[in-house]
Amino acid sequence: MIFTDLTYTYNEVSGGIRTYIDARRKYILDHTDWTHVLIVPGEEDGDEKSDRTRTIKIASPIMPGSAPYRFFVRPDKIVAALTDAAPDAIEVGSLFVAPWTAFRYRRKHPVSLFGFYHTDLPDGYVRPVARRIAGDAIGNWASDVVVSYVKRVLSRYDVALAASGELVTKLKDLGVGRVEHVQLGVDLDMWHPRCRDAGVRQELGINEDALVLIYSGRIDVEKKVRMLCDVVERLPGELDPVLVLVGQGPLEEEMRSRAEKSSRLRVLPYERDKAQLARVMASADLYLAGNPAETFGLAVVEAQACGLPVVGVRSGALIDRVLPEIGELCEPNDSDSMADAILRIVSRPDWSQMGAAARQHVAARFSWESSFERLFLMYEEVVAARRGSM
């Protein structure tokens, strides 16, 4: 089988979606005889081939305000790439341009299509932004328009995929045809408490007894990094709190400027070396997750695998990820509420055991191998059904 990923969200600094696609490519090479093709936007056209993998880049412009992310603007080039790759199955990871190109390709080719709903666009982004700008009525209207569009797109796939139970329920309630829950995974050998290293604090100029909070991911508005910075400033001085931000994004320079004025903030660049990132992660005490529109929270699971309790907002996938025995939930967009949740954690009698419980929780539930075993059976079933219907 030739399996193709078609997405704009895969680049040199992207996070969870890249991790998911890289893990799938590795699983294909290790456990199947399939070929994996990845089609993404790039600075210029390119085509890299090896034995059973291929990466096709289509020259595309930078997404304004979101460099280095790019967006597809040449559907004809996507169709040409698909025609040359001749996939049996395509998984699309966006809602714009790419889906319609895949549907266009399917008119002439017997391909199975899967659409991964990575972002809760109506409730996570459109409604709150439109409400803030134009009021509740306009916000609700705008969200309803986007909901209709999402249903229109996802209903055209053979199967729509989502990484959280909440999104699966939303899509089913919306009337999208077949919806499957994809349980993402984590490399339990890479992300491990044994990666903890006292040298990390020394390198960052952090006291040995400080309370180290960490966030890893895109440094932008939607991830609520400004709120995380406000949170650490609200914590009492006796905790000696320090927030470490690791990543890249539009607010990176603003955060660096803020760190120059505050002893409670450190900003590290995007870390391509996952082993080094795991070392930094495991050397912290708590992971903070402030994005209310999180659809899975892969970085949260990686932090838990490293033995970190998590403080997250009571919204989206974080409700499923942050259980009472391994973390605390707080109100979205509320720095006081998150600061209170941190204080509740460090005051708990089981505070010192929570990290081990988080590790055990992840080890029992999140494995790439078990996730892909189930997912690949579904792929094969859908592809076989389409072939049988011809």
C-alpha positions in Angstrom: 0.0 0.0 0.0 1.1 3.6 -0.7 0.0 5.9 2.2 0.2 9.6 1.8 0.1 12.4 4.4 -1.0 15.8 2.9 -0.7 18.7 5.4 0.7 22.2 5.8 1.5 21.8 9.5 4.7 19.7 9.0 7.9 21.8 9.1 11.3 22.0 10.9 9.8 23.4 14.1 6.3 22.0 14.2 5.3 20.0 17.2 2.7 17.3 17.9 1.5 16.8 14.3 5.1 16.3 13.1 5.7 13.9 15.9 2.6 11.9 14.9 3.6 11.8 11.2 7.2 10.9 12.0 6.0 8.1 14.3 3.7 6.8 11.6 6.5 6.8 9.0 8.7 4.8 11.4 5.9 2.3 12.1 5.4 1.8 8.4 9.1 1.1 7.9 9.4 -1.2 10.9 6.1 -3.1 10.8 4.7 -3.1 7.2 5.7 -3.3 3.5 3.9 0.0 2.8 5.4 3.1 1.2 5.0 6.4 2.9 4.7 9.7 0.9 4.6 13.1 2.6 3.4 16.2 0.7 4.0 19.5 2.4 4.5 23.2 1.5 8.1 24.3 1.2 10.4 27.2 0.3 10.8 25.7 -3.1 9.7 22.6 -5.0 11.5 19.4 -3.9 11.3 15.6 -4.1 13.3 13.4 -1.8 13.1 9.6 -2.3 14.5 6.6 -0.5 13.5 3.0 -0.5 10.0 3.2 0.9 9.7 6.9 1.8 9.2 10.0 -0.2 8.8 13.7 0.8 7.4 16.1 -1.8 7.6 19.8 -1.2 5.5 22.3 -3.1 6.8 25.9 -3.2 4.4 27.9 -1.0 4.4 31.3 0.7 4.9 31.9 4.4 1.7 32.2 6.5 1.7 35.8 7.7 2.5 36.1 11.3 3.2 32.3 11.6 6.6 31.7 10.1 7.9 29.2 9.3 4.5 27.8 8.5 3.4 27.9 4.9 0.1 27.4 3.1 -0.7 25.7 -0.1 -1.7 28.0 -3.0 -1.2 25.7 -6.0 -3.9 22.9 -6.0 -2.7 21.9 -9.5 0.7 21.1 -8.1 -0.8 19.0 -5.3 -2.9 17.0 -7.8 0.2 16.5 -9.9 2.1 15.2 -6.9 -0.7 12.9 -6.0 -1.0 11.6 -9.5 2.7 10.8 -9.5 2.7 9.2 -6.1 -0.5 7.1 -6.9 -1.5 6.6 -3.2 -4.0 4.0 -2.0 -4.9 6.2 1.0 -4.5 9.8 1.8 -4.7 11.4 5.3 -5.4 15.1 5.1 -4.3 17.3 8.1 -6.0 20.6 7.3 -9.3 22.2 6.5 -8.4 24.5 3.6 -7.1 23.9 0.0 -5.7 20.4 0.7 -9.1 18.7 1.3 -10.6 20.0 -1.9 -7.5 19.0 -3.8 -7.8 15.5 -2.4 -11.5 15.3 -3.3 -10.7 16.5 -6.8 -8.0 13.8 -7.1 -10.5 11.1 -6.0 -12.9 11.9 -8.8 -10.5 10.1 -11.2 -8.6 7.8 -8.8 -9.8 5.0 -6.5 -8.3 6.4 -3.3 -9.5 6.2 0.3 -9.5 9.5 2.1 -9.1 10.2 5.8 -9.4 13.6 7.4 -7.7 14.4 10.7 -9.5 17.1 12.6 -6.5 18.5 14.5 -8.0 21.9 15.5 -11.4 22.7 17.1 -11.7 25.7 14.8 -15.2 26.9 15.6 -15.1 26.8 19.4 -11.4 27.0 20.0 -10.6 30.0 17.7 -13.4 31.6 15.7 -16.0 32.0 18.4 -13.8 33.5 21.2 -11.9 35.8 18.7 -15.1 37.0 17.0 -16.8 37.6 20.4 -13.9 39.6 21.6 -13.9 41.8 18.5 -17.6 42.1 17.7 -19.6 40.8 20.6 -21.5 37.5 21.4 -24.0 37.6 18.5 -21.4 38.0 15.8 -19.1 35.5 17.6 -21.9 32.9 17.6 -22.8 33.6 14.0 -19.2 33.3 12.8 -18.8 30.0 14.8 -22.0 28.6 13.2 -20.7 29.4 9.7 -17.4 27.6 10.4 -19.3 24.6 12.0 -21.2 24.2 8.7 -18.0 24.4 6.7 -16.3 21.8 9.0 -19.2 19.4 8.6 -19.2 19.9 4.8 -15.5 19.1 4.6 -15.3 16.2 7.1 -18.4 14.5 5.8 -16.7 13.9 2.4 -14.0 11.7 3.9 -14.3 8.0 4.2 -13.4 8.5 7.8 -12.9 11.6 10.0 -10.3 11.2 12.7 -9.9 13.1 16.0 -7.5 12.7 18.9 -9.8 13.5 21.8 -13.0 12.0 22.9 -14.6 15.4 23.2 -13.9 16.2 19.5 -15.2 12.7 18.4 -18.4 13.4 20.3 -18.7 16.9 18.7 -18.2 15.6 15.2 -20.8 12.8 15.7 -23.3 15.2 17.2 -22.7 17.5 14.1 -23.7 14.6 11.8 -20.3 13.8 10.3 -20.5 10.3 8.9 -17.9 7.9 10.3 -15.7 9.3 13.0 -12.8 7.4 14.7 -10.9 8.2 17.9 -7.1 8.2 17.3 -5.2 7.7 20.6 -1.8 9.2 20.0 1.3 7.8 21.7 4.6 8.7 23.2 8.1 7.2 23.0 8.4 5.9 26.6 12.1 5.2 26.3 12.8 8.7 25.1 10.6 10.6 27.5 11.6 9.1 30.9 12.2 10.4 34.5 15.7 9.1 34.3 16.5 12.0 31.9 16.4 14.3 34.9 19.7 16.1 35.3 20.7 18.6 38.0 23.0 20.2 35.4 20.1 21.7 33.6 19.4 24.0 36.5 23.0 25.0 36.7 23.1 25.8 33.0 20.0 28.0 33.3 21.1 29.7 36.5 18.2 28.3 38.5 18.5 27.4 42.2 18.5 23.8 43.2 15.4 24.2 45.4 13.5 26.4 43.0 10.0 25.4 41.7 10.6 24.9 38.0 7.6 25.2 35.7 7.9 24.3 32.0 6.0 24.7 28.8 7.2 23.2 25.5 5.7 24.1 22.2 4.8 27.0 19.9 5.3 30.4 21.5 2.2 32.2 20.3 -1.1 33.8 21.4 -3.2 30.6 21.1 -0.9 28.7 23.5 -1.5 31.4 26.1 2.2 32.0 26.8 1.6 35.5 28.1 -0.8 34.1 30.6 1.8 31.5 31.7 4.3 34.4 32.3 1.7 36.2 34.4 1.1 33.0 36.4 4.7 32.6 37.5 4.8 36.3 38.6 1.7 35.7 40.8 3.4 32.8 42.8 4.8 33.5 46.3 8.5 34.3 46.5 9.2 31.5 49.0 8.6 28.9 46.2 11.4 30.6 44.1 9.3 29.9 41.0 10.9 29.9 37.5 9.1 29.3 34.2 11.0 27.7 31.3 9.6 28.2 27.9 11.0 26.0 25.1 10.0 26.6 21.5 9.6 29.0 18.6 6.9 31.3 17.4 5.6 34.9 16.9 5.9 35.8 20.5 9.5 34.5 21.0 11.2 37.9 20.9 8.6 39.4 23.3 9.2 36.5 25.7 13.0 37.0 25.5 12.5 40.7 26.2 10.3 39.8 29.2 12.9 37.3 30.5 15.6 40.0 30.5 13.5 41.9 33.1 12.4 39.0 35.2 14.4 36.4 37.2 11.4 34.1 37.0 11.5 33.4 33.3 13.9 31.5 30.9 13.3 31.2 27.2 15.0 28.4 25.3 14.9 28.0 21.5 13.1 25.2 19.7 15.0 22.0 20.4 15.4 19.6 17.5 17.2 17.1 19.7 14.4 15.2 21.4 16.8 13.6 23.9 18.0 17.1 25.0 14.4 18.3 25.2 13.5 15.3 27.4 16.5 16.1 29.6 15.2 19.7 30.1 11.6 18.5 30.6 12.4 15.8 33.1 14.5 18.3 35.1 11.4 20.5 35.8 8.8 20.1 38.5 5.5 20.9 36.8 4.2 21.2 33.3 1.8 24.1 32.4 -0.8 23.8 29.6 -2.8 26.9 28.9 -4.4 26.3 25.5 -8.1 25.8 25.9 -8.4 24.5 22.4 -6.0 21.6 22.8 -7.2 18.6 20.8 -4.8 16.0 22.2 -1.9 17.6 24.2 1.0 15.5 23.0 3.5 17.6 24.9 1.5 17.1 28.1 1.7 13.3 27.7 5.5 13.6 27.0 5.8 15.6 30.2 3.8 13.1 32.2 6.1 10.3 30.7 9.0 12.3 32.1 7.4 12.1 35.6 5.8 15.6 35.7 2.5 16.5 37.2 0.5 18.9 35.0 -1.5 22.0 35.6 -3.8 22.6 32.7 -7.0 24.5 31.8 -10.4 22.8 32.2 -11.1 22.7 28.4 -10.6 20.6 25.4 -8.4 17.5 25.5 -6.8 18.6 28.8 -9.9 17.5 30.7 -9.0 13.9 29.6 -5.2 14.3 30.0 -5.1 15.9 33.5 -6.7 13.6 36.0 -7.0 14.5 39.7 -4.4 12.0 40.8 -1.7 13.4 38.4 -2.4 17.1 38.2 -4.8 20.0 38.6 -7.2 21.8 36.3 -7.9 25.5 36.4 -10.2 27.9 34.6 -9.3 28.9 31.0 -7.7 32.3 30.4 -7.4 33.0 34.1 -3.9 33.4 35.5 -5.1 33.6 39.1 -6.9 30.3 38.8 -3.8 28.6 37.3 -1.6 30.1 40.1 -4.1 28.7 42.7 -3.9 25.3 41.0 -0.1 25.3 41.3 -0.4 26.1 45.0 -2.9 23.3 45.5 -0.5 20.8 43.9 2.6 21.8 45.9 0.5 21.7 49.1 -0.9 18.2 48.5 0.4 15.4 50.7 0.9 13.2 47.6 2.9 16.0 45.8 6.1 14.0 45.8 4.4 10.9 44.4 2.4 12.6 41.6 5.2 12.4 39.1 5.6 8.7 39.4 1.8 8.3 39.1 1.8 10.4 35.9 4.5 8.2 34.4 2.5 5.0 35.3 -0.6 6.6 33.8 1.0 7.3 30.5 2.9 4.0 30.3 -0.4 2.1 30.7 -2.3 4.0 28.0 -0.1 5.8 25.4 1.9 3.6 23.2 2.6 4.4 19.5 2.7 0.7 18.7 -0.7 -0.1 20.2 -2.2 3.1 18.7 -1.0 2.3 15.2 -1.9 -1.3 15.3 -5.6 -0.3 15.7 -5.3 2.6 13.3 -3.7 0.6 10.5 -6.3 -2.1 10.8 -8.9 0.6 10.1 -6.9 1.9 7.2 -6.7 -1.5 5.6 -10.4 -2.2 6.2 -11.5 1.1 4.5 -9.1 0.7 1.6 -10.2 -2.9 1.0 -13.9 -1.8 1.1 -13.3 0.8 -1.5 -11.4 -1.6 -3.8 -14.2 -4.1 -3.3 -16.8 -1.6 -4.4 -15.2 -0.9 -7.7 
